[in-house]
Amino acid sequence: MNNTPLKMVWIVFNIAIETEVKTILQKLGVECYTEWPRLIGKGNSTGPKLDNNVWPGANGAFMIATTADKASQLMDAIRALREEIGTHEGIKAFLTPLEDITGDL
């Protein structure tokens, strides 16, 4: 692996705003990612999304291995989307170091 700092961006979001999230990825030129299209969970501001009759709704998630610069752009874009839509719909991004990878980005 070369010495370019790499990061992992994790984005978890209400499936109701999937189009908005994918638009961000497209605008920033993110072509490679792993997607989990349907997840259940509970957030502080959104409450449970357990995909059942009692707690309807679900989340989706993306895992994106990228450069530190692109990760910063993604985090800024997710922050802007949170400000635009508020916290009710639910979207969060998490940034972690990526220490090693068994191939190219």
PECORNOR-V247692 format. One line per field, one symbol per residue. ss: DSSP state (2 for helix, 1 for strand, 0 for the rest). burial: I if it has 24 or more other C-alpha atoms within 12 Angstrom, else O. A space follows every 50 residues. Layout:
BEGIN
ss->???
burial->???
END
This chain:
BEGIN
ss->00000111111111222222222222200000011111101110001110 00000000111111111222222222222222222000001111111000 00000
burial->OOOOOIIIIIIIIIIOIIOOIIOIIOOOOIOOOOIOOOOIIOOOOOOIIO OOOOOOIIIIIIIIIIIOOIIOIIIOIIOOIIOOOOOOIIIIIIIOOIOO OOOOO
END
